[in-house]
Amino acid sequence: MFIATRTTRTVLLTAAVLLTIGIATLALTLPAALAAFFPTRYGFTRAADDIYIEGNASPQDSAVILARITAGQQRVRRFWGRTRASPRILVCRSEACFRRLGGGRRKGMSILDVLAILSPRGTDPVIAAHELSMNEMLHRIGWLKFLCQTVPVWFNEGIAMIASDDRRYLGPPGTATRCLVPPPSPSALPGGPFEWNRMALRDTRLYAKAACATSRWLDDHGGNAAAVELIDRLAAGQTSFAAAWQTPPKATVGGQQEDVKPVAL
């Protein structure tokens, strides 16, 4: 007779939780996932490589949309460097299209590292960059680590807001602080997607709080390159997010940043 050890039970429980999350994610995103694989059957027309626009947009309208997406892609590359993800992009020109794909009241949404969907209200460089940054983050961290919440969702969202330079939630670059709200405690921010969505319905400043916490960490640890390095190290299993977050900040000496050694108490 098989008797499960504590380790076996833990592994089985973890697998069950991940499977449940995966099934729930698939169920919630099924219409969008189908549209990603069969865009023409959902009323989209190919406008460029992996870019599909709802209906039969005029050449002029298509050119405007493509220019905005290109500007968003450029913002993502400025943050991440050479991108690794190659998501398909679907552009809804009607609210009915976006609702049909599960978008709701959002301006855009991303599905794992394979799809970005823009609503009529989100077809601009900021929203395009936000969703494409989310795709890039997931591609680099990997699906399994994403499901295990190796990177808390608030940091993912914070990076996306910084990569897109979203002035709704951040001050201008180069200022003493980009925070538009008092700096929050990261422990007070939701780490999982379901908790994030629930809190976002109640807290209108949640995105600004995540952007603030993320921008402060970047300022203290070397900017965009430090975040990209952190994600690569997390993907390789070389550190944990909690350990990286507690890493001492860098001090600026003679225009260059140096590690601040913690003082023994």
QUILINQUI-V318586 format. One record per backbone hydrogen bond with DSSP energy under -1.0 kcal/mol. NH is the residue of the N-H (numbers start at 1). CO is the residue of the C=O. If there is no record, write none. Layout:
nh,co
NH,CO
NH,CO
This chain:
nh,co
9,5
10,6
11,7
12,8
13,9
14,10
15,11
16,12
17,13
18,14
19,15
20,16
21,17
22,18
23,19
24,20
25,21
26,22
27,23
28,24
29,25
33,29
34,30
35,31
36,32
37,33
38,34
43,40
44,39
45,53
47,51
48,51
51,48
52,89
53,45
54,91
55,43
62,58
63,59
64,60
65,61
66,62
67,63
68,64
69,65
70,66
71,67
72,68
73,69
74,70
75,71
76,72
77,73
78,74
79,75
80,76
81,77
88,114
89,50
90,116
91,52
92,118
98,94
99,95
100,96
101,97
102,99
103,98
106,103
109,117
111,115
114,111
115,111
116,88
117,109
118,90
119,107
122,119
124,122
128,124
129,125
130,126
131,127
132,128
133,129
134,130
135,131
136,132
137,133
138,134
139,135
140,136
141,137
142,138
146,142
147,143
148,144
149,146
150,145
153,191
156,152
157,153
158,154
159,155
160,156
161,157
162,158
163,159
164,160
166,161
167,165
169,166
171,178
175,172
188,185
189,186
196,192
197,193
198,194
199,195
200,196
201,197
202,199
203,199
206,203
209,205
210,206
211,207
212,208
213,209
214,210
215,211
216,212
217,213
218,214
219,215
220,216
221,217
223,218
227,223
228,224
229,225
230,226
231,227
232,228
233,229
234,230
235,231
236,232
237,234
238,233
244,240
245,241
246,242
247,244
250,220
251,258
253,256
256,253
258,251
260,249
